[in-house]
Amino acid sequence: MAASVPVAGGRRMPGGADLPRGGPTIRRIVLGSRLRRLRLRRGVGLDAAAQAIRASVPKLSRLERGQGGCKERDIADLLTLYAVTDLRDREAYLALARGANTPGWWQRYGDLTPRWLETYLGLEEGATLIRGYQSQRVPDLLQTPAYAAALARLTYPGDSANAVARRVDLLKRRQQVLARPDPPRCWQLIDESALRRTVGGPAVMREQIRHLIRLHGPEFPEIAVHVVPLHTSAATALSGPVTLLRFAEADLPDIAYLEQLTGALYLDDPDDVERHRLAVDRLAAPVAERAGTDLFLRRLLRAA
């Protein structure tokens, strides 16, 4: 696992709420949600709010949905419109806006990461629960560097050796989320077929399986790894991989993330998220016993 990274803290939002956990993506969404709540509480319409910051209604709507950057001057004008006069409260909102405009660490890999993936990286960084099912490969956060490099060469056959190395570096940076002093709970279901499919050769797979055994053990109590057997019919309810994200902030709904080869879907409608959660629950129920997965992985290692 990667080395631990420090966690920022100490700043608080109005009403005693902590600044949101995570980077600019999380802060944009939280800021937008709180501004929308202020607007509705004051009975201000979208037109009047947009006029106050010299913007169109669609731009204000994007701001309230946490999509795109925001100017401090616009936030200050909205706070004035919403009668937020306490200097400490105003500064807390402006600090949140500054954090929302800070470039994410992933932007240094901008030539490798599409915009739809950047959104996920920001959400993953701020999640308190990362729960998923992978049908084709080992989940990203649980991959070894050698497995990740082999997978990158398969997925991006035109990449140079340097680009492959940078993709692995990006993954290592993502994996630091599990090495923080306050890591999210990470519960991953892996289809048996993903582990029987050789990526990078037998030696790479043996190393990957050993890594999963280690992560599944007592050294990492916040991580749970479960293997879904091939005979599990419930897997047919899911057409592909799914990741469910949960956050500490009340302003952030649970999200179901569905990644494809050239794009992704972000579902935050409660009914959509619940349907995917139930599908994952049906997969998890028969394989929740840790001992069973440990035994399977050790048998697979001996046979590799």
SVG drawing of the C-alpha trace seen along z (x, -y; Angstrom):
<svg xmlns="http://www.w3.org/2000/svg" viewBox="-40 -42 49 68">
<polyline fill="none" stroke="black" stroke-width="0.4" points="0.0,0.0 1.1,-3.6 2.4,-5.7 -0.1,-7.6 -1.0,-11.1 -1.9,-13.9 -5.5,-14.9 -6.4,-18.6 -8.7,-19.8 -9.6,-22.5 -11.8,-24.7 -15.5,-24.7 -18.6,-25.8 -21.4,-27.8 -23.4,-26.0 -20.4,-24.0 -20.2,-21.8 -16.7,-20.7 -15.4,-21.7 -16.2,-18.8 -13.9,-15.9 -12.2,-15.7 -10.9,-18.0 -12.4,-20.5 -15.0,-18.2 -16.6,-17.5 -16.4,-21.2 -18.0,-22.4 -21.0,-20.1 -21.3,-21.0 -21.0,-24.7 -23.6,-24.5 -26.0,-22.5 -25.7,-25.0 -26.1,-28.0 -29.3,-26.5 -30.6,-25.8 -29.9,-29.5 -31.7,-30.7 -34.8,-28.6 -34.8,-29.5 -34.9,-33.2 -37.5,-32.7 -35.2,-34.0 -36.0,-32.8 -33.4,-31.6 -33.8,-34.7 -33.1,-37.1 -30.1,-35.1 -28.7,-34.9 -29.1,-38.6 -27.3,-39.3 -24.2,-37.7 -24.6,-38.9 -25.1,-35.4 -27.6,-33.3 -30.1,-31.0 -28.3,-27.9 -25.0,-29.1 -26.5,-29.6 -28.1,-26.1 -24.7,-24.6 -23.2,-26.4 -25.9,-25.0 -25.2,-21.5 -21.5,-21.8 -20.6,-21.8 -17.6,-24.0 -15.7,-26.6 -17.1,-29.7 -15.9,-33.2 -15.5,-34.5 -17.1,-37.7 -20.2,-35.9 -20.4,-33.9 -20.0,-37.1 -22.8,-38.7 -25.1,-35.7 -24.4,-35.7 -25.4,-39.4 -28.6,-38.6 -29.4,-35.8 -28.8,-38.1 -25.7,-36.2 -24.1,-39.1 -22.0,-37.4 -18.4,-37.9 -17.3,-34.4 -20.1,-32.7 -19.3,-34.7 -15.6,-33.8 -16.4,-30.1 -18.4,-30.1 -15.7,-32.0 -13.1,-29.6 -15.2,-26.7 -15.3,-28.5 -11.5,-28.9 -11.2,-25.2 -13.6,-24.5 -11.4,-26.4 -8.2,-24.7 -6.9,-22.3 -7.3,-18.7 -4.1,-16.6 -5.3,-14.5 -5.0,-17.5 -1.3,-16.7 -2.5,-13.6 -5.0,-15.5 -3.6,-14.2 -4.4,-10.6 -7.7,-11.2 -11.0,-12.1 -13.3,-14.6 -15.8,-12.0 -13.1,-10.2 -11.9,-13.3 -15.3,-13.7 -15.1,-10.2 -11.5,-10.8 -12.8,-13.8 -15.8,-11.8 -13.6,-8.8 -11.3,-11.0 -14.1,-12.3 -16.1,-9.1 -16.5,-7.4 -17.7,-4.1 -16.6,-2.7 -18.5,0.4 -18.4,2.1 -18.6,5.1 -16.1,5.9 -16.9,8.5 -13.8,8.2 -10.8,7.2 -9.5,6.6 -10.9,3.3 -8.6,0.4 -7.9,-0.4 -6.8,3.2 -4.5,3.6 -0.7,4.2 1.5,1.9 2.5,4.9 -1.2,5.9 -2.2,2.2 0.7,1.8 -0.4,5.0 -4.0,3.9 -3.0,0.4 -1.1,2.0 -4.2,4.0 -6.6,1.1 -4.4,-1.5 -2.3,0.4 -0.9,-2.8 0.5,-4.1 4.3,-4.6 6.1,-3.1 6.2,-6.5 2.4,-6.8 1.9,-3.4 4.2,-4.3 2.2,-7.5 -1.1,-5.6 0.4,-3.4 1.5,-6.4 -2.1,-7.8 -3.4,-4.6 -0.9,-4.6 -2.0,-8.2 -5.6,-7.0 -4.8,-4.1 -3.4,-6.5 -7.0,-7.0 -6.9,-3.6 -3.7,-4.5 -4.9,-7.7 -5.4,-7.9 -9.2,-8.1 -9.6,-5.7 -13.0,-5.0 -14.5,-1.6 -13.8,0.3 -15.9,3.4 -15.2,5.0 -16.9,7.9 -14.8,9.5 -16.3,12.0 -14.4,15.3 -13.9,14.9 -11.9,11.7 -9.4,13.7 -9.2,16.6 -8.5,14.4 -4.7,14.0 -3.5,10.4 0.3,9.9 1.2,13.5 1.2,16.1 3.8,14.3 1.8,11.0 -1.4,12.9 0.3,14.7 1.5,11.4 -2.0,9.9 -3.6,12.7 -1.1,12.5 -1.9,8.8 -5.7,9.5 -5.0,12.1 -3.1,9.5 -5.7,6.8 -8.4,9.2 -6.6,10.0 -6.6,8.3 -4.0,5.8 -6.6,3.8 -9.9,4.0 -11.4,1.3 -11.1,3.4 -13.3,6.3 -12.7,8.5 -15.3,11.1 -15.2,13.4 -18.4,14.0 -18.4,17.6 -19.2,18.4 -22.4,20.2 -23.9,17.2 -26.9,16.4 -27.5,13.0 -24.5,11.6 -26.7,11.6 -28.8,8.7 -25.8,6.4 -24.8,5.7 -21.3,4.6 -19.2,3.1 -20.8,0.8 -19.4,-1.4 -21.5,-2.8 -20.2,-5.9 -21.4,-7.3 -20.3,-10.5 -20.3,-12.0 -21.8,-15.3 -25.6,-15.5 -25.4,-17.7 -24.0,-14.8 -26.3,-12.0 -25.2,-8.4 -23.9,-7.9 -23.9,-4.8 -21.0,-5.0 -21.2,-2.9 -18.0,-3.0 -17.7,-1.9 -14.8,-1.9 -15.3,-5.5 -17.6,-7.0 -19.5,-6.7 -22.9,-7.3 -23.3,-9.0 -26.6,-8.1 -27.8,-10.1 -31.5,-9.6 -32.4,-7.6 -34.5,-5.0 -31.7,-4.3 -29.1,-4.1 -31.3,-1.8 -31.9,0.5 -28.1,0.9 -27.5,1.3 -30.0,4.1 -28.4,5.9 -25.0,5.7 -26.6,6.9 -28.0,9.9 -24.5,10.7 -22.9,10.1 -25.3,12.2 -24.0,15.6 -20.3,14.6 -20.1,12.4 -18.1,14.9 -14.4,13.8 -13.1,17.3 -14.6,18.5 -12.9,15.9 -9.6,16.4 -9.8,20.2 -10.7,19.5 -7.8,17.1 -5.2,19.4 -6.4,22.3 -6.3,20.1 -2.7,19.1 -1.6,22.7 -3.0,23.4 -1.6,20.3"/>
</svg>
